[in-house]
Amino acid sequence: MDLKDAVLQFSFAERAKSELIIASHLTGSLAGYTGDERNGARRMLAAFMGAVSSELAFASQVSSSEDFASAVSLLNEAMDQIDGEEYSGAAETIGRSISAATTAAAHAWQVLSEHGLV
């Protein structure tokens, strides 16, 4: 990976990690809602996670990292789990998505480090 790609990949990965952590926290809060509140919260969370998924898909297209594609797949799996009200399973799946984004960041960090940029 060249320096330009490393900078892009690191930037995408750090942003994705932040957004995925937020998604995980929001998923954990769903169990505390009931009735219409829970339905509304799930719809808002689905919209947020859809936006994160789109960003991850873009990162996957412009970078050489397969980790972003893996993160998209895992996030989509978590969205299905949320639809099935499997909140703890969804949080775990989002955690695996965070790990995929972290791996992408680590690979980029290594290249940046080798060139004395970090």
Backbone as JSON Lines, residues from 0, in Angstrom:
{"i":0,"aa":"M","n":[0.86,-1.16,0.0],"ca":[0.0,0.0,0.0],"c":[0.91,1.23,0.0]}
{"i":1,"aa":"D","n":[0.57,2.22,-0.83],"ca":[1.38,3.44,-0.85],"c":[0.9,4.4,0.23]}
{"i":2,"aa":"L","n":[1.64,5.5,0.38],"ca":[1.34,6.44,1.47],"c":[-0.05,7.06,1.34]}
{"i":3,"aa":"K","n":[-0.43,7.43,0.14],"ca":[-1.76,8.02,-0.06],"c":[-2.84,7.05,0.38]}
{"i":4,"aa":"D","n":[-2.72,5.8,-0.04],"ca":[-3.7,4.79,0.35],"c":[-3.7,4.56,1.86]}
{"i":5,"aa":"A","n":[-2.53,4.6,2.46],"ca":[-2.44,4.4,3.91],"c":[-3.15,5.52,4.66]}
{"i":6,"aa":"V","n":[-2.95,6.74,4.21],"ca":[-3.62,7.88,4.86],"c":[-5.14,7.75,4.72]}
{"i":7,"aa":"L","n":[-5.6,7.45,3.52],"ca":[-7.04,7.28,3.29],"c":[-7.6,6.13,4.13]}
{"i":8,"aa":"Q","n":[-6.93,5.01,4.09],"ca":[-7.41,3.84,4.82],"c":[-7.45,4.11,6.32]}
{"i":9,"aa":"F","n":[-6.41,4.75,6.83],"ca":[-6.38,5.04,8.27],"c":[-7.52,5.99,8.63]}
{"i":10,"aa":"S","n":[-7.73,7.0,7.82],"ca":[-8.8,7.96,8.07],"c":[-10.17,7.28,8.05]}
{"i":11,"aa":"F","n":[-10.42,6.49,7.03],"ca":[-11.7,5.76,6.95],"c":[-11.88,4.84,8.15]}
{"i":12,"aa":"A","n":[-10.83,4.13,8.5],"ca":[-10.93,3.15,9.59],"c":[-11.19,3.82,10.93]}
{"i":13,"aa":"E","n":[-10.52,4.92,11.2],"ca":[-10.74,5.6,12.49],"c":[-12.15,6.17,12.58]}
{"i":14,"aa":"R","n":[-12.63,6.72,11.5],"ca":[-14.01,7.23,11.5],"c":[-15.0,6.09,11.67]}
{"i":15,"aa":"A","n":[-14.76,4.99,10.97],"ca":[-15.65,3.83,11.07],"c":[-15.68,3.28,12.49]}
{"i":16,"aa":"K","n":[-14.52,3.19,13.11],"ca":[-14.47,2.68,14.49],"c":[-15.31,3.54,15.41]}
{"i":17,"aa":"S","n":[-15.19,4.84,15.28],"ca":[-15.96,5.75,16.12],"c":[-17.46,5.56,15.91]}
{"i":18,"aa":"E","n":[-17.87,5.49,14.66],"ca":[-19.3,5.33,14.35],"c":[-19.82,3.97,14.8]}
{"i":19,"aa":"L","n":[-19.0,2.94,14.66],"ca":[-19.42,1.6,15.08],"c":[-19.53,1.51,16.6]}
{"i":20,"aa":"I","n":[-18.66,2.2,17.31],"ca":[-18.77,2.22,18.77],"c":[-20.06,2.9,19.19]}
{"i":21,"aa":"I","n":[-20.42,3.99,18.53],"ca":[-21.69,4.65,18.8],"c":[-22.85,3.7,18.52]}
{"i":22,"aa":"A","n":[-22.79,3.0,17.4],"ca":[-23.84,2.04,17.05],"c":[-23.98,0.96,18.12]}
{"i":23,"aa":"S","n":[-22.86,0.5,18.63],"ca":[-22.88,-0.52,19.68],"c":[-23.56,0.0,20.94]}
{"i":24,"aa":"H","n":[-23.22,1.22,21.34],"ca":[-23.83,1.81,22.53],"c":[-25.34,2.0,22.33]}
{"i":25,"aa":"L","n":[-25.71,2.47,21.16],"ca":[-27.14,2.67,20.88],"c":[-27.89,1.34,20.88]}
{"i":26,"aa":"T","n":[-27.25,0.32,20.35],"ca":[-27.87,-1.01,20.34],"c":[-28.1,-1.49,21.77]}
{"i":27,"aa":"G","n":[-27.13,-1.27,22.63],"ca":[-27.27,-1.67,24.02],"c":[-28.39,-0.96,24.73]}
{"i":28,"aa":"S","n":[-28.74,0.23,24.28],"ca":[-29.81,0.98,24.95],"c":[-31.21,0.53,24.53]}
{"i":29,"aa":"L","n":[-31.32,-0.21,23.43],"ca":[-32.64,-0.6,22.93],"c":[-33.45,-1.4,23.94]}
{"i":30,"aa":"A","n":[-32.8,-2.26,24.7],"ca":[-33.52,-3.1,25.65],"c":[-34.24,-2.27,26.71]}
{"i":31,"aa":"G","n":[-33.79,-1.05,26.93],"ca":[-34.41,-0.19,27.94],"c":[-35.68,0.5,27.48]}
{"i":32,"aa":"Y","n":[-36.0,0.39,26.21],"ca":[-37.21,1.02,25.68],"c":[-38.32,-0.02,25.56]}
{"i":33,"aa":"T","n":[-39.54,0.45,25.59],"ca":[-40.68,-0.45,25.42],"c":[-41.64,0.12,24.38]}
{"i":34,"aa":"G","n":[-42.45,-0.75,23.84],"ca":[-43.54,-0.35,22.94],"c":[-43.1,0.52,21.78]}
{"i":35,"aa":"D","n":[-43.87,1.63,21.61],"ca":[-43.61,2.53,20.5],"c":[-42.23,3.19,20.59]}
{"i":36,"aa":"E","n":[-41.76,3.44,21.82],"ca":[-40.43,4.02,21.97],"c":[-39.37,3.1,21.36]}
{"i":37,"aa":"R","n":[-39.49,1.81,21.64],"ca":[-38.51,0.86,21.09],"c":[-38.6,0.81,19.57]}
{"i":38,"aa":"N","n":[-39.82,0.81,19.05],"ca":[-39.97,0.78,17.59],"c":[-39.34,2.0,16.95]}
{"i":39,"aa":"G","n":[-39.55,3.18,17.53],"ca":[-38.95,4.4,17.01],"c":[-37.44,4.38,17.13]}
{"i":40,"aa":"A","n":[-36.96,3.91,18.28],"ca":[-35.51,3.83,18.49],"c":[-34.87,2.88,17.49]}
{"i":41,"aa":"R","n":[-35.53,1.76,17.23],"ca":[-34.98,0.8,16.24],"c":[-34.93,1.42,14.85]}
{"i":42,"aa":"R","n":[-35.97,2.19,14.49],"ca":[-35.98,2.82,13.16],"c":[-34.86,3.85,13.05]}
{"i":43,"aa":"M","n":[-34.65,4.64,14.09],"ca":[-33.57,5.63,14.06],"c":[-32.21,4.93,14.01]}
{"i":44,"aa":"L","n":[-32.06,3.87,14.8],"ca":[-30.81,3.12,14.79],"c":[-30.56,2.5,13.42]}
{"i":45,"aa":"A","n":[-31.6,1.98,12.81],"ca":[-31.46,1.39,11.48],"c":[-30.99,2.44,10.47]}
{"i":46,"aa":"A","n":[-31.52,3.66,10.57],"ca":[-31.1,4.73,9.67],"c":[-29.63,5.08,9.9]}
{"i":47,"aa":"F","n":[-29.24,5.18,11.16],"ca":[-27.85,5.49,11.48],"c":[-26.92,4.39,10.98]}
{"i":48,"aa":"M","n":[-27.28,3.14,11.26],"ca":[-26.44,2.02,10.85],"c":[-26.38,1.9,9.33]}
{"i":49,"aa":"G","n":[-27.46,2.25,8.65],"ca":[-27.45,2.27,7.19],"c":[-26.45,3.28,6.65]}
{"i":50,"aa":"A","n":[-26.38,4.45,7.3],"ca":[-25.41,5.46,6.89],"c":[-23.98,4.98,7.13]}
{"i":51,"aa":"V","n":[-23.75,4.34,8.28],"ca":[-22.42,3.8,8.58],"c":[-22.05,2.73,7.57]}
{"i":52,"aa":"S","n":[-23.0,1.88,7.25],"ca":[-22.76,0.82,6.27],"c":[-22.38,1.41,4.92]}
{"i":53,"aa":"S","n":[-23.03,2.49,4.52],"ca":[-22.71,3.15,3.25],"c":[-21.29,3.71,3.26]}
{"i":54,"aa":"E","n":[-20.88,4.29,4.39],"ca":[-19.52,4.81,4.49],"c":[-18.49,3.68,4.43]}
{"i":55,"aa":"L","n":[-18.8,2.58,5.1],"ca":[-17.89,1.43,5.06],"c":[-17.8,0.87,3.64]}
{"i":56,"aa":"A","n":[-18.93,0.82,2.93],"ca":[-18.93,0.32,1.56],"c":[-18.08,1.23,0.66]}
{"i":57,"aa":"F","n":[-18.18,2.54,0.89],"ca":[-17.35,3.47,0.12],"c":[-15.87,3.24,0.42]}
{"i":58,"aa":"A","n":[-15.55,3.08,1.69],"ca":[-14.16,2.81,2.09],"c":[-13.65,1.53,1.43]}
{"i":59,"aa":"S","n":[-14.52,0.55,1.35],"ca":[-14.15,-0.72,0.73],"c":[-13.84,-0.53,-0.76]}
{"i":60,"aa":"Q","n":[-14.61,0.33,-1.41],"ca":[-14.42,0.56,-2.85],"c":[-13.14,1.34,-3.15]}
{"i":61,"aa":"V","n":[-12.77,2.29,-2.3],"ca":[-11.63,3.15,-2.61],"c":[-10.32,2.68,-2.0]}
{"i":62,"aa":"S","n":[-10.39,1.67,-1.15],"ca":[-9.16,1.17,-0.52],"c":[-8.89,-0.25,-0.99]}
{"i":63,"aa":"S","n":[-7.72,-0.71,-0.63],"ca":[-7.35,-2.08,-0.98],"c":[-7.67,-3.06,0.14]}
{"i":64,"aa":"S","n":[-8.36,-2.58,1.18],"ca":[-8.59,-3.4,2.36],"c":[-9.89,-4.2,2.27]}
{"i":65,"aa":"E","n":[-9.75,-5.51,2.42],"ca":[-10.91,-6.39,2.49],"c":[-11.63,-6.25,3.83]}
{"i":66,"aa":"D","n":[-10.94,-5.65,4.8],"ca":[-11.51,-5.52,6.14],"c":[-12.76,-4.65,6.14]}
{"i":67,"aa":"F","n":[-12.81,-3.65,5.27],"ca":[-14.0,-2.81,5.21],"c":[-15.2,-3.59,4.69]}
{"i":68,"aa":"A","n":[-14.98,-4.45,3.7],"ca":[-16.07,-5.29,3.19],"c":[-16.56,-6.23,4.29]}
{"i":69,"aa":"S","n":[-15.64,-6.75,5.06],"ca":[-16.01,-7.61,6.19],"c":[-16.83,-6.82,7.21]}
{"i":70,"aa":"A","n":[-16.42,-5.59,7.48],"ca":[-17.15,-4.75,8.43],"c":[-18.57,-4.47,7.95]}
{"i":71,"aa":"V","n":[-18.73,-4.24,6.64],"ca":[-20.07,-4.01,6.07],"c":[-20.93,-5.25,6.28]}
{"i":72,"aa":"S","n":[-20.39,-6.4,5.95],"ca":[-21.14,-7.65,6.09],"c":[-21.57,-7.88,7.54]}
{"i":73,"aa":"L","n":[-20.65,-7.65,8.45],"ca":[-20.96,-7.85,9.87],"c":[-21.99,-6.83,10.36]}
{"i":74,"aa":"L","n":[-21.89,-5.59,9.9],"ca":[-22.87,-4.58,10.31],"c":[-24.25,-4.93,9.77]}
{"i":75,"aa":"N","n":[-24.32,-5.42,8.54],"ca":[-25.61,-5.84,7.99],"c":[-26.19,-7.02,8.78]}
{"i":76,"aa":"E","n":[-25.32,-7.93,9.2],"ca":[-25.76,-9.05,10.05],"c":[-26.32,-8.52,11.37]}
{"i":77,"aa":"A","n":[-25.65,-7.54,11.95],"ca":[-26.12,-6.94,13.21],"c":[-27.48,-6.27,13.02]}
{"i":78,"aa":"M","n":[-27.67,-5.63,11.88],"ca":[-28.96,-4.98,11.61],"c":[-30.08,-6.02,11.55]}
{"i":79,"aa":"D","n":[-29.79,-7.16,10.96],"ca":[-30.78,-8.25,10.94],"c":[-31.07,-8.75,12.35]}
{"i":80,"aa":"Q","n":[-30.03,-8.85,13.17],"ca":[-30.22,-9.29,14.56],"c":[-31.07,-8.29,15.34]}
{"i":81,"aa":"I","n":[-30.87,-7.02,15.09],"ca":[-31.67,-6.0,15.77],"c":[-33.13,-6.12,15.34]}
{"i":82,"aa":"D","n":[-33.37,-6.35,14.06],"ca":[-34.74,-6.56,13.59],"c":[-35.4,-7.73,14.29]}
{"i":83,"aa":"G","n":[-34.6,-8.75,14.63],"ca":[-35.11,-9.92,15.34],"c":[-35.05,-9.76,16.85]}
{"i":84,"aa":"E","n":[-34.76,-8.54,17.32],"ca":[-34.67,-8.21,18.74],"c":[-33.63,-9.04,19.49]}
{"i":85,"aa":"E","n":[-32.56,-9.41,18.8],"ca":[-31.41,-10.11,19.4],"c":[-30.33,-9.08,19.71]}
{"i":86,"aa":"Y","n":[-30.58,-8.24,20.69],"ca":[-29.72,-7.08,20.94],"c":[-28.33,-7.47,21.42]}
{"i":87,"aa":"S","n":[-28.22,-8.45,22.28],"ca":[-26.88,-8.82,22.76],"c":[-26.06,-9.45,21.63]}
{"i":88,"aa":"G","n":[-26.69,-10.24,20.8],"ca":[-26.0,-10.81,19.64],"c":[-25.59,-9.73,18.66]}
{"i":89,"aa":"A","n":[-26.44,-8.73,18.49],"ca":[-26.13,-7.63,17.58],"c":[-24.94,-6.84,18.1]}
{"i":90,"aa":"A","n":[-24.9,-6.59,19.4],"ca":[-23.78,-5.85,19.98],"c":[-22.47,-6.62,19.78]}
{"i":91,"aa":"E","n":[-22.53,-7.93,19.92],"ca":[-21.34,-8.76,19.7],"c":[-20.9,-8.71,18.23]}
{"i":92,"aa":"T","n":[-21.85,-8.75,17.34],"ca":[-21.54,-8.69,15.9],"c":[-20.96,-7.33,15.53]}
{"i":93,"aa":"I","n":[-21.49,-6.26,16.12],"ca":[-20.93,-4.94,15.88],"c":[-19.49,-4.9,16.41]}
{"i":94,"aa":"G","n":[-19.25,-5.55,17.53],"ca":[-17.89,-5.64,18.06],"c":[-16.93,-6.28,17.08]}
{"i":95,"aa":"R","n":[-17.39,-7.31,16.39],"ca":[-16.55,-7.94,15.36],"c":[-16.33,-7.0,14.18]}
{"i":96,"aa":"S","n":[-17.33,-6.17,13.88],"ca":[-17.19,-5.17,12.83],"c":[-16.16,-4.12,13.23]}
{"i":97,"aa":"I","n":[-16.16,-3.74,14.51],"ca":[-15.16,-2.8,15.02],"c":[-13.77,-3.41,14.87]}
{"i":98,"aa":"S","n":[-13.66,-4.69,15.16],"ca":[-12.36,-5.37,15.02],"c":[-11.87,-5.34,13.57]}
{"i":99,"aa":"A","n":[-12.78,-5.51,12.63],"ca":[-12.39,-5.46,11.21],"c":[-11.87,-4.07,10.85]}
{"i":100,"aa":"A","n":[-12.56,-3.04,11.33],"ca":[-12.11,-1.66,11.06],"c":[-10.77,-1.4,11.74]}
{"i":101,"aa":"T","n":[-10.6,-1.95,12.94],"ca":[-9.33,-1.78,13.66],"c":[-8.18,-2.44,12.9]}
{"i":102,"aa":"T","n":[-8.44,-3.58,12.31],"ca":[-7.42,-4.26,11.52],"c":[-7.02,-3.41,10.32]}
{"i":103,"aa":"A","n":[-7.99,-2.8,9.66],"ca":[-7.68,-1.91,8.53],"c":[-6.82,-0.74,9.0]}
{"i":104,"aa":"A","n":[-7.15,-0.19,10.16],"ca":[-6.36,0.93,10.7],"c":[-4.94,0.48,11.03]}
{"i":105,"aa":"A","n":[-4.8,-0.71,11.58],"ca":[-3.48,-1.21,11.97],"c":[-2.58,-1.4,10.76]}
{"i":106,"aa":"H","n":[-3.15,-1.92,9.67],"ca":[-2.35,-2.1,8.46],"c":[-1.88,-0.75,7.92]}
{"i":107,"aa":"A","n":[-2.77,0.21,7.92],"ca":[-2.4,1.55,7.44],"c":[-1.38,2.18,8.37]}
{"i":108,"aa":"W","n":[-1.57,2.01,9.67],"ca":[-0.64,2.57,10.66],"c":[0.78,2.04,10.43]}
{"i":109,"aa":"Q","n":[0.86,0.77,10.11],"ca":[2.17,0.16,9.89],"c":[2.89,0.84,8.73]}
{"i":110,"aa":"V","n":[2.19,1.09,7.66],"ca":[2.8,1.76,6.5],"c":[3.2,3.18,6.87]}
{"i":111,"aa":"L","n":[2.32,3.89,7.56],"ca":[2.63,5.27,7.96],"c":[3.83,5.3,8.9]}
{"i":112,"aa":"S","n":[3.91,4.32,9.78],"ca":[5.01,4.23,10.73],"c":[6.33,3.95,10.02]}
{"i":113,"aa":"E","n":[6.3,3.06,9.07],"ca":[7.51,2.71,8.3],"c":[8.1,3.92,7.57]}
{"i":114,"aa":"H","n":[7.24,4.89,7.27],"ca":[7.69,6.09,6.59],"c":[7.9,7.26,7.56]}
{"i":115,"aa":"G","n":[7.85,6.97,8.84],"ca":[8.12,7.97,9.87],"c":[7.06,9.05,9.99]}
{"i":116,"aa":"L","n":[5.85,8.74,9.58],"ca":[4.77,9.74,9.62],"c":[3.95,9.69,10.91]}
{"i":117,"aa":"V","n":[4.1,8.66,11.68],"ca":[3.4,8.57,12.98],"c":[4.35,8.09,14.05]}
